[in-house]
Amino acid sequence: MAHTKAGGSTHNGRESESKRLGVKVHDGNPVTNGSIIAKQRGNNYYPGKNVKRGSDDCIYATKDGTVKFSKKHKTTFQGKIKKIVVADVI
């Protein structure tokens, strides 16, 4: 017989913090210079006019104005056409 009790399952190790990703300023709302428009992993939203992409893939405004989201067609490297969402600050 075994001399140690069975370990059983643990209740720890699965409580990771949520990363609070997503759109922070919606279409038609005003933004200031440096305001984060969307936090993301990868390119769900592409930067357009007066918008840049940060090192953690967030997109932010480079000018005061109003956010405008639009859908465009982009040709991929393989030649396929892909629909993308572009964020502009007007």
Phi and psi in degrees as GROMACS dihedral restraints (atoms count N, CA, C in turn):
[ dihedral_restraints ]
;  ai    aj    ak    al  type     phi  dphi    fc
    3     4     5     6     1   -73.0    20    10
    4     5     6     7     1   145.9    20    10
    6     7     8     9     1   -97.4    20    10
    7     8     9    10     1    -3.8    20    10
    9    10    11    12     1  -119.0    20    10
   10    11    12    13     1   149.3    20    10
   12    13    14    15     1   -72.1    20    10
   13    14    15    16     1   156.3    20    10
   15    16    17    18     1   -65.7    20    10
   16    17    18    19     1   140.8    20    10
   18    19    20    21     1   -68.2    20    10
   19    20    21    22     1   -37.8    20    10
   21    22    23    24     1    74.4    20    10
   22    23    24    25     1  -174.3    20    10
   24    25    26    27     1   -97.2    20    10
   25    26    27    28     1   154.7    20    10
   27    28    29    30     1  -100.6    20    10
   28    29    30    31     1   155.1    20    10
   30    31    32    33     1  -102.6    20    10
   31    32    33    34     1     5.3    20    10
   33    34    35    36     1  -102.6    20    10
   34    35    36    37     1   171.3    20    10
   36    37    38    39     1    92.4    20    10
   37    38    39    40     1     9.5    20    10
   39    40    41    42     1  -131.6    20    10
   40    41    42    43     1    21.0    20    10
   42    43    44    45     1  -105.0    20    10
   43    44    45    46     1    72.7    20    10
   45    46    47    48     1   -88.4    20    10
   46    47    48    49     1   145.9    20    10
   48    49    50    51     1   -70.4    20    10
   49    50    51    52     1   142.9    20    10
   51    52    53    54     1   -70.9    20    10
   52    53    54    55     1   148.3    20    10
   54    55    56    57     1   -93.5    20    10
   55    56    57    58     1    -3.4    20    10
   57    58    59    60     1    56.1    20    10
   58    59    60    61     1    49.0    20    10
   60    61    62    63     1   -86.1    20    10
   61    62    63    64     1   165.7    20    10
   63    64    65    66     1   123.4    20    10
   64    65    66    67     1  -175.9    20    10
   66    67    68    69     1   -77.2    20    10
   67    68    69    70     1   129.1    20    10
   69    70    71    72     1   -99.5    20    10
   70    71    72    73     1   -30.4    20    10
   72    73    74    75     1  -127.5    20    10
   73    74    75    76     1   122.4    20    10
   75    76    77    78     1   -90.0    20    10
   76    77    78    79     1   173.6    20    10
   78    79    80    81     1   -58.5    20    10
   79    80    81    82     1   129.0    20    10
   81    82    83    84     1    91.6    20    10
   82    83    84    85     1    -5.8    20    10
   84    85    86    87     1   -89.9    20    10
   85    86    87    88     1   148.4    20    10
   87    88    89    90     1   -77.4    20    10
   88    89    90    91     1   148.5    20    10
   90    91    92    93     1  -133.9    20    10
   91    92    93    94     1   158.4    20    10
   93    94    95    96     1  -108.9    20    10
   94    95    96    97     1   169.9    20    10
   96    97    98    99     1   -60.1    20    10
   97    98    99   100     1   126.7    20    10
   99   100   101   102     1    91.1    20    10
  100   101   102   103     1    -3.2    20    10
  102   103   104   105     1   -70.7    20    10
  103   104   105   106     1   137.4    20    10
  105   106   107   108     1   -78.1    20    10
  106   107   108   109     1   128.8    20    10
  108   109   110   111     1   -92.7    20    10
  109   110   111   112     1   -43.8    20    10
  111   112   113   114     1  -151.3    20    10
  112   113   114   115     1   139.9    20    10
  114   115   116   117     1  -106.3    20    10
  115   116   117   118     1   135.1    20    10
  117   118   119   120     1  -154.2    20    10
  118   119   120   121     1   165.9    20    10
  120   121   122   123     1  -114.1    20    10
  121   122   123   124     1   114.7    20    10
  123   124   125   126     1    85.7    20    10
  124   125   126   127     1  -161.9    20    10
  126   127   128   129     1  -111.7    20    10
  127   128   129   130     1    84.1    20    10
  129   130   131   132     1   -81.8    20    10
  130   131   132   133     1   -36.7    20    10
  132   133   134   135     1  -123.1    20    10
  133   134   135   136     1   135.9    20    10
  135   136   137   138     1  -102.6    20    10
  136   137   138   139     1   143.7    20    10
  138   139   140   141     1   -74.6    20    10
  139   140   141   142     1   139.8    20    10
  141   142   143   144     1  -116.8    20    10
  142   143   144   145     1  -137.3    20    10
  144   145   146   147     1   -70.9    20    10
  145   146   147   148     1   132.3    20    10
  147   148   149   150     1    60.2    20    10
  148   149   150   151     1    27.4    20    10
  150   151   152   153     1  -134.4    20    10
  151   152   153   154     1   139.1    20    10
  153   154   155   156     1  -127.3    20    10
  154   155   156   157     1   164.8    20    10
  156   157   158   159     1  -106.3    20    10
  157   158   159   160     1   131.6    20    10
  159   160   161   162     1   -82.8    20    10
  160   161   162   163     1   176.9    20    10
  162   163   164   165     1   -68.7    20    10
  163   164   165   166     1   -24.0    20    10
  165   166   167   168     1   -98.5    20    10
  166   167   168   169     1    22.8    20    10
  168   169   170   171     1    71.8    20    10
  169   170   171   172     1     5.8    20    10
  171   172   173   174     1   -72.3    20    10
  172   173   174   175     1   152.8    20    10
  174   175   176   177     1  -112.4    20    10
  175   176   177   178     1   140.0    20    10
  177   178   179   180     1  -140.2    20    10
  178   179   180   181     1   157.2    20    10
  180   181   182   183     1   -81.3    20    10
  181   182   183   184     1   142.6    20    10
  183   184   185   186     1  -109.0    20    10
  184   185   186   187     1     7.3    20    10
  186   187   188   189     1  -156.1    20    10
  187   188   189   190     1   150.8    20    10
  189   190   191   192     1   -69.7    20    10
  190   191   192   193     1   143.1    20    10
  192   193   194   195     1   165.1    20    10
  193   194   195   196     1  -155.4    20    10
  195   196   197   198     1  -117.1    20    10
  196   197   198   199     1   138.5    20    10
  198   199   200   201     1   -78.5    20    10
  199   200   201   202     1   137.1    20    10
  201   202   203   204     1  -135.8    20    10
  202   203   204   205     1   119.0    20    10
  204   205   206   207     1   -96.6    20    10
  205   206   207   208     1   138.8    20    10
  207   208   209   210     1  -142.9    20    10
  208   209   210   211     1   155.3    20    10
  210   211   212   213     1  -103.2    20    10
  211   212   213   214     1   134.6    20    10
  213   214   215   216     1  -134.6    20    10
  214   215   216   217     1   164.9    20    10
  216   217   218   219     1  -101.2    20    10
  217   218   219   220     1   133.1    20    10
  219   220   221   222     1  -126.4    20    10
  220   221   222   223     1   135.7    20    10
  222   223   224   225     1   -86.8    20    10
  223   224   225   226     1   125.2    20    10
  225   226   227   228     1   -79.2    20    10
  226   227   228   229     1   176.1    20    10
  228   229   230   231     1   -62.8    20    10
  229   230   231   232     1   -31.8    20    10
  231   232   233   234     1   -83.3    20    10
  232   233   234   235     1    -2.9    20    10
  234   235   236   237     1    95.8    20    10
  235   236   237   238     1     1.1    20    10
  237   238   239   240     1   -79.8    20    10
  238   239   240   241     1   152.9    20    10
  240   241   242   243     1   -97.4    20    10
  241   242   243   244     1   127.3    20    10
  243   244   245   246     1  -122.6    20    10
  244   245   246   247     1   138.6    20    10
  246   247   248   249     1   -85.6    20    10
  247   248   249   250     1   130.0    20    10
  249   250   251   252     1  -127.8    20    10
  250   251   252   253     1   159.0    20    10
  252   253   254   255     1  -108.0    20    10
  253   254   255   256     1   124.4    20    10
  255   256   257   258     1  -113.0    20    10
  256   257   258   259     1   134.9    20    10
  258   259   260   261     1  -104.7    20    10
  259   260   261   262     1   126.7    20    10
  261   262   263   264     1  -119.7    20    10
  262   263   264   265     1   153.4    20    10
  264   265   266   267     1  -115.9    20    10
  265   266   267   268     1   118.8    20    10
